[in-house]
Amino acid sequence: MSSVDYAAMSYQELRRYFLTHRDDDAAFQAYLARRRERSRPVITTINDPDFDSKIQAAIRQQMAEYQSGKST
């Protein structure tokens, strides 16, 4: 069992730790979980006929979240 506290590490610290300790499976799992938390959904594709409206809606949503203090 590892005595390393992955939750206390920043994303960058965890990434660096994993890259230098590639045999640490718990570090790998913690890194993947943290990475999933940071991922953003795909809004649209370049060939989508509603590309502009989807991008504008996403921008409005992000602005509203930022103004309400929910942005990360």
HTML snippet that shows the backbone in 3Dmol.js (N, CA, C, O; Angstrom):
<script src="https://3Dmol.org/build/3Dmol-min.js"></script>
<div id="view" style="width:600px;height:400px;position:relative"></div>
<script>
const pdb = `
ATOM      1  N   MET A   1       0.843  -1.183   0.000  1.00  0.00           N
ATOM      2  CA  MET A   1       0.000   0.000   0.000  1.00  0.00           C
ATOM      3  C   MET A   1       0.887   1.245   0.000  1.00  0.00           C
ATOM      4  O   MET A   1       1.909   1.286   0.686  1.00  0.00           O
ATOM      5  N   SER A   2       0.497   2.244  -0.761  1.00  0.00           N
ATOM      6  CA  SER A   2       1.282   3.455  -0.913  1.00  0.00           C
ATOM      7  C   SER A   2       0.963   4.454   0.196  1.00  0.00           C
ATOM      8  O   SER A   2      -0.186   4.583   0.618  1.00  0.00           O
ATOM      9  N   SER A   3       1.994   5.158   0.660  1.00  0.00           N
ATOM     10  CA  SER A   3       1.783   6.175   1.688  1.00  0.00           C
ATOM     11  C   SER A   3       1.702   7.572   1.078  1.00  0.00           C
ATOM     12  O   SER A   3       1.672   8.565   1.804  1.00  0.00           O
ATOM     13  N   VAL A   4       1.668   7.652  -0.241  1.00  0.00           N
ATOM     14  CA  VAL A   4       1.606   8.926  -0.944  1.00  0.00           C
ATOM     15  C   VAL A   4       0.159   9.418  -0.961  1.00  0.00           C
ATOM     16  O   VAL A   4      -0.756   8.653  -1.266  1.00  0.00           O
ATOM     17  N   ASP A   5      -0.044  10.689  -0.634  1.00  0.00           N
ATOM     18  CA  ASP A   5      -1.381  11.280  -0.631  1.00  0.00           C
ATOM     19  C   ASP A   5      -1.622  11.979  -1.971  1.00  0.00           C
ATOM     20  O   ASP A   5      -1.296  13.154  -2.136  1.00  0.00           O
ATOM     21  N   TYR A   6      -2.196  11.242  -2.922  1.00  0.00           N
ATOM     22  CA  TYR A   6      -2.417  11.789  -4.258  1.00  0.00           C
ATOM     23  C   TYR A   6      -3.426  12.934  -4.239  1.00  0.00           C
ATOM     24  O   TYR A   6      -3.313  13.871  -5.029  1.00  0.00           O
ATOM     25  N   ALA A   7      -4.399  12.868  -3.353  1.00  0.00           N
ATOM     26  CA  ALA A   7      -5.429  13.902  -3.282  1.00  0.00           C
ATOM     27  C   ALA A   7      -4.846  15.257  -2.876  1.00  0.00           C
ATOM     28  O   ALA A   7      -5.389  16.299  -3.242  1.00  0.00           O
ATOM     29  N   ALA A   8      -3.758  15.246  -2.131  1.00  0.00           N
ATOM     30  CA  ALA A   8      -3.145  16.494  -1.686  1.00  0.00           C
ATOM     31  C   ALA A   8      -2.295  17.140  -2.778  1.00  0.00           C
ATOM     32  O   ALA A   8      -1.911  18.304  -2.663  1.00  0.00           O
ATOM     33  N   MET A   9      -2.003  16.389  -3.829  1.00  0.00           N
ATOM     34  CA  MET A   9      -1.155  16.911  -4.911  1.00  0.00           C
ATOM     35  C   MET A   9      -1.987  17.727  -5.892  1.00  0.00           C
ATOM     36  O   MET A   9      -3.157  17.429  -6.132  1.00  0.00           O
ATOM     37  N   SER A  10      -1.367  18.757  -6.452  1.00  0.00           N
ATOM     38  CA  SER A  10      -2.019  19.491  -7.531  1.00  0.00           C
ATOM     39  C   SER A  10      -2.011  18.593  -8.771  1.00  0.00           C
ATOM     40  O   SER A  10      -1.346  17.557  -8.791  1.00  0.00           O
ATOM     41  N   TYR A  11      -2.731  18.988  -9.770  1.00  0.00           N
ATOM     42  CA  TYR A  11      -2.765  18.200 -11.013  1.00  0.00           C
ATOM     43  C   TYR A  11      -1.357  18.046 -11.584  1.00  0.00           C
ATOM     44  O   TYR A  11      -0.956  16.952 -11.981  1.00  0.00           O
ATOM     45  N   GLN A  12      -0.619  19.143 -11.621  1.00  0.00           N
ATOM     46  CA  GLN A  12       0.741  19.102 -12.172  1.00  0.00           C
ATOM     47  C   GLN A  12       1.670  18.237 -11.322  1.00  0.00           C
ATOM     48  O   GLN A  12       2.476  17.478 -11.858  1.00  0.00           O
ATOM     49  N   GLU A  13       1.559  18.350 -10.010  1.00  0.00           N
ATOM     50  CA  GLU A  13       2.392  17.526  -9.124  1.00  0.00           C
ATOM     51  C   GLU A  13       2.086  16.044  -9.318  1.00  0.00           C
ATOM     52  O   GLU A  13       2.999  15.221  -9.381  1.00  0.00           O
ATOM     53  N   LEU A  14       0.808  15.706  -9.413  1.00  0.00           N
ATOM     54  CA  LEU A  14       0.421  14.314  -9.620  1.00  0.00           C
ATOM     55  C   LEU A  14       0.931  13.811 -10.961  1.00  0.00           C
ATOM     56  O   LEU A  14       1.407  12.680 -11.066  1.00  0.00           O
ATOM     57  N   ARG A  15       0.835  14.633 -11.966  1.00  0.00           N
ATOM     58  CA  ARG A  15       1.336  14.257 -13.294  1.00  0.00           C
ATOM     59  C   ARG A  15       2.841  13.996 -13.242  1.00  0.00           C
ATOM     60  O   ARG A  15       3.317  12.979 -13.747  1.00  0.00           O
ATOM     61  N   ARG A  16       3.579  14.907 -12.636  1.00  0.00           N
ATOM     62  CA  ARG A  16       5.036  14.718 -12.527  1.00  0.00           C
ATOM     63  C   ARG A  16       5.369  13.468 -11.725  1.00  0.00           C
ATOM     64  O   ARG A  16       6.268  12.712 -12.093  1.00  0.00           O
ATOM     65  N   TYR A  17       4.647  13.248 -10.628  1.00  0.00           N
ATOM     66  CA  TYR A  17       4.887  12.078  -9.802  1.00  0.00           C
ATOM     67  C   TYR A  17       4.655  10.805 -10.615  1.00  0.00           C
ATOM     68  O   TYR A  17       5.480   9.891 -10.600  1.00  0.00           O
ATOM     69  N   PHE A  18       3.534  10.755 -11.319  1.00  0.00           N
ATOM     70  CA  PHE A  18       3.243   9.566 -12.115  1.00  0.00           C
ATOM     71  C   PHE A  18       4.302   9.340 -13.186  1.00  0.00           C
ATOM     72  O   PHE A  18       4.719   8.205 -13.417  1.00  0.00           O
ATOM     73  N   LEU A  19       4.733  10.398 -13.832  1.00  0.00           N
ATOM     74  CA  LEU A  19       5.734  10.241 -14.896  1.00  0.00           C
ATOM     75  C   LEU A  19       7.074   9.743 -14.367  1.00  0.00           C
ATOM     76  O   LEU A  19       7.826   9.102 -15.102  1.00  0.00           O
ATOM     77  N   THR A  20       7.380  10.024 -13.122  1.00  0.00           N
ATOM     78  CA  THR A  20       8.634   9.527 -12.548  1.00  0.00           C
ATOM     79  C   THR A  20       8.459   8.214 -11.798  1.00  0.00           C
ATOM     80  O   THR A  20       9.445   7.570 -11.441  1.00  0.00           O
ATOM     81  N   HIS A  21       7.211   7.808 -11.554  1.00  0.00           N
ATOM     82  CA  HIS A  21       6.909   6.544 -10.860  1.00  0.00           C
ATOM     83  C   HIS A  21       5.898   5.747 -11.679  1.00  0.00           C
ATOM     84  O   HIS A  21       4.800   5.449 -11.209  1.00  0.00           O
ATOM     85  N   ARG A  22       6.272   5.412 -12.887  1.00  0.00           N
ATOM     86  CA  ARG A  22       5.351   4.747 -13.812  1.00  0.00           C
ATOM     87  C   ARG A  22       4.887   3.377 -13.342  1.00  0.00           C
ATOM     88  O   ARG A  22       3.880   2.870 -13.836  1.00  0.00           O
ATOM     89  N   ASP A  23       5.583   2.779 -12.420  1.00  0.00           N
ATOM     90  CA  ASP A  23       5.182   1.466 -11.921  1.00  0.00           C
ATOM     91  C   ASP A  23       4.154   1.569 -10.780  1.00  0.00           C
ATOM     92  O   ASP A  23       3.666   0.545 -10.303  1.00  0.00           O
ATOM     93  N   ASP A  24       3.825   2.774 -10.344  1.00  0.00           N
ATOM     94  CA  ASP A  24       2.872   2.991  -9.259  1.00  0.00           C
ATOM     95  C   ASP A  24       1.458   3.026  -9.847  1.00  0.00           C
ATOM     96  O   ASP A  24       1.002   4.056 -10.343  1.00  0.00           O
ATOM     97  N   ASP A  25       0.777   1.878  -9.782  1.00  0.00           N
ATOM     98  CA  ASP A  25      -0.563   1.773 -10.376  1.00  0.00           C
ATOM     99  C   ASP A  25      -1.559   2.699  -9.689  1.00  0.00           C
ATOM    100  O   ASP A  25      -2.441   3.244 -10.353  1.00  0.00           O
ATOM    101  N   ALA A  26      -1.443   2.887  -8.398  1.00  0.00           N
ATOM    102  CA  ALA A  26      -2.357   3.778  -7.676  1.00  0.00           C
ATOM    103  C   ALA A  26      -2.185   5.221  -8.160  1.00  0.00           C
ATOM    104  O   ALA A  26      -3.163   5.960  -8.273  1.00  0.00           O
ATOM    105  N   ALA A  27      -0.961   5.615  -8.440  1.00  0.00           N
ATOM    106  CA  ALA A  27      -0.706   6.960  -8.965  1.00  0.00           C
ATOM    107  C   ALA A  27      -1.328   7.101 -10.351  1.00  0.00           C
ATOM    108  O   ALA A  27      -1.900   8.139 -10.683  1.00  0.00           O
ATOM    109  N   PHE A  28      -1.209   6.052 -11.151  1.00  0.00           N
ATOM    110  CA  PHE A  28      -1.791   6.065 -12.486  1.00  0.00           C
ATOM    111  C   PHE A  28      -3.313   6.212 -12.398  1.00  0.00           C
ATOM    112  O   PHE A  28      -3.898   7.022 -13.118  1.00  0.00           O
ATOM    113  N   GLN A  29      -3.951   5.442 -11.531  1.00  0.00           N
ATOM    114  CA  GLN A  29      -5.403   5.513 -11.375  1.00  0.00           C
ATOM    115  C   GLN A  29      -5.837   6.892 -10.852  1.00  0.00           C
ATOM    116  O   GLN A  29      -6.847   7.437 -11.297  1.00  0.00           O
ATOM    117  N   ALA A  30      -5.080   7.441  -9.924  1.00  0.00           N
ATOM    118  CA  ALA A  30      -5.391   8.774  -9.390  1.00  0.00           C
ATOM    119  C   ALA A  30      -5.253   9.828 -10.485  1.00  0.00           C
ATOM    120  O   ALA A  30      -6.065  10.749 -10.579  1.00  0.00           O
ATOM    121  N   TYR A  31      -4.218   9.684 -11.309  1.00  0.00           N
ATOM    122  CA  TYR A  31      -4.003  10.630 -12.412  1.00  0.00           C
ATOM    123  C   TYR A  31      -5.153  10.548 -13.417  1.00  0.00           C
ATOM    124  O   TYR A  31      -5.668  11.575 -13.857  1.00  0.00           O
ATOM    125  N   LEU A  32      -5.554   9.326 -13.779  1.00  0.00           N
ATOM    126  CA  LEU A  32      -6.660   9.169 -14.728  1.00  0.00           C
ATOM    127  C   LEU A  32      -7.952   9.758 -14.180  1.00  0.00           C
ATOM    128  O   LEU A  32      -8.697  10.412 -14.910  1.00  0.00           O
ATOM    129  N   ALA A  33      -8.220   9.529 -12.906  1.00  0.00           N
ATOM    130  CA  ALA A  33      -9.429  10.078 -12.290  1.00  0.00           C
ATOM    131  C   ALA A  33      -9.399  11.604 -12.311  1.00  0.00           C
ATOM    132  O   ALA A  33     -10.399  12.247 -12.628  1.00  0.00           O
ATOM    133  N   ARG A  34      -8.258  12.172 -11.976  1.00  0.00           N
ATOM    134  CA  ARG A  34      -8.124  13.635 -11.977  1.00  0.00           C
ATOM    135  C   ARG A  34      -8.265  14.181 -13.390  1.00  0.00           C
ATOM    136  O   ARG A  34      -8.871  15.231 -13.600  1.00  0.00           O
ATOM    137  N   ARG A  35      -7.711  13.474 -14.343  1.00  0.00           N
ATOM    138  CA  ARG A  35      -7.797  13.914 -15.738  1.00  0.00           C
ATOM    139  C   ARG A  35      -9.244  13.883 -16.225  1.00  0.00           C
ATOM    140  O   ARG A  35      -9.675  14.792 -16.935  1.00  0.00           O
ATOM    141  N   ARG A  36      -9.996  12.850 -15.853  1.00  0.00           N
ATOM    142  CA  ARG A  36     -11.415  12.773 -16.231  1.00  0.00           C
ATOM    143  C   ARG A  36     -12.194  13.949 -15.640  1.00  0.00           C
ATOM    144  O   ARG A  36     -13.094  14.486 -16.285  1.00  0.00           O
ATOM    145  N   GLU A  37     -11.851  14.344 -14.421  1.00  0.00           N
ATOM    146  CA  GLU A  37     -12.523  15.484 -13.795  1.00  0.00           C
ATOM    147  C   GLU A  37     -12.298  16.768 -14.574  1.00  0.00           C
ATOM    148  O   GLU A  37     -13.168  17.637 -14.626  1.00  0.00           O
ATOM    149  N   ARG A  38     -11.115  16.880 -15.182  1.00  0.00           N
ATOM    150  CA  ARG A  38     -10.752  18.101 -15.886  1.00  0.00           C
ATOM    151  C   ARG A  38     -11.225  18.131 -17.339  1.00  0.00           C
ATOM    152  O   ARG A  38     -11.204  19.190 -17.968  1.00  0.00           O
ATOM    153  N   SER A  39     -11.644  17.003 -17.875  1.00  0.00           N
ATOM    154  CA  SER A  39     -11.999  16.946 -19.289  1.00  0.00           C
ATOM    155  C   SER A  39     -13.275  17.734 -19.558  1.00  0.00           C
ATOM    156  O   SER A  39     -14.140  17.875 -18.694  1.00  0.00           O
ATOM    157  N   ARG A  40     -13.359  18.227 -20.746  1.00  0.00           N
ATOM    158  CA  ARG A  40     -14.531  18.993 -21.165  1.00  0.00           C
ATOM    159  C   ARG A  40     -15.244  18.229 -22.273  1.00  0.00           C
ATOM    160  O   ARG A  40     -14.603  17.568 -23.090  1.00  0.00           O
ATOM    161  N   PRO A  41     -16.550  18.318 -22.299  1.00  0.00           N
ATOM    162  CA  PRO A  41     -17.291  17.598 -23.343  1.00  0.00           C
ATOM    163  C   PRO A  41     -17.105  18.240 -24.715  1.00  0.00           C
ATOM    164  O   PRO A  41     -16.819  19.434 -24.814  1.00  0.00           O
ATOM    165  N   VAL A  42     -17.267  17.454 -25.760  1.00  0.00           N
ATOM    166  CA  VAL A  42     -17.214  17.966 -27.126  1.00  0.00           C
ATOM    167  C   VAL A  42     -18.541  18.665 -27.396  1.00  0.00           C
ATOM    168  O   VAL A  42     -19.606  18.071 -27.233  1.00  0.00           O
ATOM    169  N   ILE A  43     -18.472  19.912 -27.804  1.00  0.00           N
ATOM    170  CA  ILE A  43     -19.671  20.716 -28.016  1.00  0.00           C
ATOM    171  C   ILE A  43     -20.259  20.461 -29.401  1.00  0.00           C
ATOM    172  O   ILE A  43     -21.470  20.295 -29.549  1.00  0.00           O
ATOM    173  N   THR A  44     -19.406  20.431 -30.397  1.00  0.00           N
ATOM    174  CA  THR A  44     -19.849  20.295 -31.775  1.00  0.00           C
ATOM    175  C   THR A  44     -18.669  19.849 -32.639  1.00  0.00           C
ATOM    176  O   THR A  44     -17.543  19.736 -32.155  1.00  0.00           O
ATOM    177  N   THR A  45     -18.934  19.604 -33.897  1.00  0.00           N
ATOM    178  CA  THR A  45     -17.872  19.292 -34.857  1.00  0.00           C
ATOM    179  C   THR A  45     -17.883  20.354 -35.945  1.00  0.00           C
ATOM    180  O   THR A  45     -18.859  21.088 -36.095  1.00  0.00           O
ATOM    181  N   ILE A  46     -16.820  20.433 -36.687  1.00  0.00           N
ATOM    182  CA  ILE A  46     -16.668  21.484 -37.692  1.00  0.00           C
ATOM    183  C   ILE A  46     -17.724  21.399 -38.794  1.00  0.00           C
ATOM    184  O   ILE A  46     -18.090  22.421 -39.375  1.00  0.00           O
ATOM    185  N   ASN A  47     -18.209  20.215 -39.084  1.00  0.00           N
ATOM    186  CA  ASN A  47     -19.196  20.056 -40.157  1.00  0.00           C
ATOM    187  C   ASN A  47     -20.645  20.116 -39.667  1.00  0.00           C
ATOM    188  O   ASN A  47     -21.566  19.886 -40.451  1.00  0.00           O
ATOM    189  N   ASP A  48     -20.856  20.413 -38.416  1.00  0.00           N
ATOM    190  CA  ASP A  48     -22.201  20.493 -37.844  1.00  0.00           C
ATOM    191  C   ASP A  48     -22.915  21.726 -38.402  1.00  0.00           C
ATOM    192  O   ASP A  48     -22.374  22.830 -38.338  1.00  0.00           O
ATOM    193  N   PRO A  49     -24.113  21.553 -38.944  1.00  0.00           N
ATOM    194  CA  PRO A  49     -24.826  22.720 -39.486  1.00  0.00           C
ATOM    195  C   PRO A  49     -25.211  23.746 -38.411  1.00  0.00           C
ATOM    196  O   PRO A  49     -25.449  24.912 -38.727  1.00  0.00           O
ATOM    197  N   ASP A  50     -25.271  23.321 -37.151  1.00  0.00           N
ATOM    198  CA  ASP A  50     -25.596  24.236 -36.051  1.00  0.00           C
ATOM    199  C   ASP A  50     -24.350  24.674 -35.285  1.00  0.00           C
ATOM    200  O   ASP A  50     -24.439  25.061 -34.120  1.00  0.00           O
ATOM    201  N   PHE A  51     -23.197  24.614 -35.932  1.00  0.00           N
ATOM    202  CA  PHE A  51     -21.919  24.914 -35.287  1.00  0.00           C
ATOM    203  C   PHE A  51     -21.951  26.258 -34.558  1.00  0.00           C
ATOM    204  O   PHE A  51     -21.653  26.328 -33.366  1.00  0.00           O
ATOM    205  N   ASP A  52     -22.311  27.313 -35.271  1.00  0.00           N
ATOM    206  CA  ASP A  52     -22.285  28.660 -34.688  1.00  0.00           C
ATOM    207  C   ASP A  52     -23.205  28.785 -33.473  1.00  0.00           C
ATOM    208  O   ASP A  52     -22.810  29.337 -32.446  1.00  0.00           O
ATOM    209  N   SER A  53     -24.414  28.277 -33.591  1.00  0.00           N
ATOM    210  CA  SER A  53     -25.354  28.420 -32.471  1.00  0.00           C
ATOM    211  C   SER A  53     -24.897  27.599 -31.266  1.00  0.00           C
ATOM    212  O   SER A  53     -25.082  28.033 -30.129  1.00  0.00           O
ATOM    213  N   LYS A  54     -24.306  26.426 -31.486  1.00  0.00           N
ATOM    214  CA  LYS A  54     -23.817  25.612 -30.375  1.00  0.00           C
ATOM    215  C   LYS A  54     -22.638  26.273 -29.681  1.00  0.00           C
ATOM    216  O   LYS A  54     -22.543  26.247 -28.453  1.00  0.00           O
ATOM    217  N   ILE A  55     -21.743  26.863 -30.454  1.00  0.00           N
ATOM    218  CA  ILE A  55     -20.585  27.567 -29.872  1.00  0.00           C
ATOM    219  C   ILE A  55     -21.063  28.772 -29.073  1.00  0.00           C
ATOM    220  O   ILE A  55     -20.595  29.007 -27.959  1.00  0.00           O
ATOM    221  N   GLN A  56     -21.987  29.532 -29.636  1.00  0.00           N
ATOM    222  CA  GLN A  56     -22.513  30.703 -28.926  1.00  0.00           C
ATOM    223  C   GLN A  56     -23.219  30.294 -27.635  1.00  0.00           C
ATOM    224  O   GLN A  56     -23.072  30.961 -26.611  1.00  0.00           O
ATOM    225  N   ALA A  57     -23.978  29.213 -27.674  1.00  0.00           N
ATOM    226  CA  ALA A  57     -24.657  28.736 -26.468  1.00  0.00           C
ATOM    227  C   ALA A  57     -23.643  28.307 -25.411  1.00  0.00           C
ATOM    228  O   ALA A  57     -23.829  28.577 -24.224  1.00  0.00           O
ATOM    229  N   ALA A  58     -22.584  27.645 -25.832  1.00  0.00           N
ATOM    230  CA  ALA A  58     -21.550  27.205 -24.892  1.00  0.00           C
ATOM    231  C   ALA A  58     -20.841  28.408 -24.273  1.00  0.00           C
ATOM    232  O   ALA A  58     -20.531  28.403 -23.082  1.00  0.00           O
ATOM    233  N   ILE A  59     -20.589  29.419 -25.066  1.00  0.00           N
ATOM    234  CA  ILE A  59     -19.947  30.642 -24.555  1.00  0.00           C
ATOM    235  C   ILE A  59     -20.856  31.331 -23.545  1.00  0.00           C
ATOM    236  O   ILE A  59     -20.399  31.763 -22.487  1.00  0.00           O
ATOM    237  N   ARG A  60     -22.149  31.436 -23.870  1.00  0.00           N
ATOM    238  CA  ARG A  60     -23.103  32.057 -22.937  1.00  0.00           C
ATOM    239  C   ARG A  60     -23.159  31.274 -21.622  1.00  0.00           C
ATOM    240  O   ARG A  60     -23.192  31.866 -20.544  1.00  0.00           O
ATOM    241  N   GLN A  61     -23.170  29.947 -21.717  1.00  0.00           N
ATOM    242  CA  GLN A  61     -23.213  29.119 -20.511  1.00  0.00           C
ATOM    243  C   GLN A  61     -21.955  29.320 -19.672  1.00  0.00           C
ATOM    244  O   GLN A  61     -22.033  29.445 -18.450  1.00  0.00           O
ATOM    245  N   GLN A  62     -20.794  29.351 -20.328  1.00  0.00           N
ATOM    246  CA  GLN A  62     -19.548  29.556 -19.589  1.00  0.00           C
ATOM    247  C   GLN A  62     -19.524  30.921 -18.929  1.00  0.00           C
ATOM    248  O   GLN A  62     -19.071  31.049 -17.791  1.00  0.00           O
ATOM    249  N   MET A  63     -20.002  31.938 -19.619  1.00  0.00           N
ATOM    250  CA  MET A  63     -20.033  33.278 -19.047  1.00  0.00           C
ATOM    251  C   MET A  63     -20.961  33.322 -17.842  1.00  0.00           C
ATOM    252  O   MET A  63     -20.637  33.954 -16.837  1.00  0.00           O
ATOM    253  N   ALA A  64     -22.110  32.659 -17.928  1.00  0.00           N
ATOM    254  CA  ALA A  64     -23.054  32.633 -16.815  1.00  0.00           C
ATOM    255  C   ALA A  64     -22.449  31.901 -15.617  1.00  0.00           C
ATOM    256  O   ALA A  64     -22.605  32.343 -14.479  1.00  0.00           O
ATOM    257  N   GLU A  65     -21.759  30.783 -15.865  1.00  0.00           N
ATOM    258  CA  GLU A  65     -21.115  30.044 -14.779  1.00  0.00           C
ATOM    259  C   GLU A  65     -20.010  30.873 -14.142  1.00  0.00           C
ATOM    260  O   GLU A  65     -19.853  30.863 -12.921  1.00  0.00           O
ATOM    261  N   TYR A  66     -19.251  31.584 -14.949  1.00  0.00           N
ATOM    262  CA  TYR A  66     -18.183  32.434 -14.433  1.00  0.00           C
ATOM    263  C   TYR A  66     -18.746  33.544 -13.556  1.00  0.00           C
ATOM    264  O   TYR A  66     -18.219  33.835 -12.482  1.00  0.00           O
ATOM    265  N   GLN A  67     -19.820  34.155 -14.028  1.00  0.00           N
ATOM    266  CA  GLN A  67     -20.427  35.247 -13.266  1.00  0.00           C
ATOM    267  C   GLN A  67     -21.061  34.773 -11.973  1.00  0.00           C
ATOM    268  O   GLN A  67     -21.142  35.532 -11.008  1.00  0.00           O
ATOM    269  N   SER A  68     -21.513  33.520 -11.942  1.00  0.00           N
ATOM    270  CA  SER A  68     -22.118  33.007 -10.710  1.00  0.00           C
ATOM    271  C   SER A  68     -21.088  32.376  -9.782  1.00  0.00           C
ATOM    272  O   SER A  68     -21.426  31.919  -8.690  1.00  0.00           O
ATOM    273  N   GLY A  69     -19.824  32.352 -10.222  1.00  0.00           N
ATOM    274  CA  GLY A  69     -18.764  31.825  -9.378  1.00  0.00           C
ATOM    275  C   GLY A  69     -18.584  30.329  -9.453  1.00  0.00           C
ATOM    276  O   GLY A  69     -17.867  29.761  -8.630  1.00  0.00           O
ATOM    277  N   LYS A  70     -19.206  29.671 -10.407  1.00  0.00           N
ATOM    278  CA  LYS A  70     -19.120  28.228 -10.539  1.00  0.00           C
ATOM    279  C   LYS A  70     -17.954  27.780 -11.411  1.00  0.00           C
ATOM    280  O   LYS A  70     -17.672  26.584 -11.477  1.00  0.00           O
ATOM    281  N   SER A  71     -17.277  28.689 -12.074  1.00  0.00           N
ATOM    282  CA  SER A  71     -16.208  28.332 -12.994  1.00  0.00           C
ATOM    283  C   SER A  71     -15.008  27.773 -12.243  1.00  0.00           C
ATOM    284  O   SER A  71     -14.698  28.214 -11.137  1.00  0.00           O
ATOM    285  N   THR A  72     -14.317  26.773 -12.868  1.00  0.00           N
ATOM    286  CA  THR A  72     -13.118  26.173 -12.265  1.00  0.00           C
ATOM    287  C   THR A  72     -11.878  26.612 -12.967  1.00  0.00           C
ATOM    288  O   THR A  72     -10.779  26.203 -12.592  1.00  0.00           O
TER     289      THR A  72
END
`;
const viewer = $3Dmol.createViewer("view");
viewer.addModel(pdb, "pdb");
viewer.setStyle({}, {cartoon: {color: "spectrum"}});
viewer.zoomTo();
viewer.render();
</script>
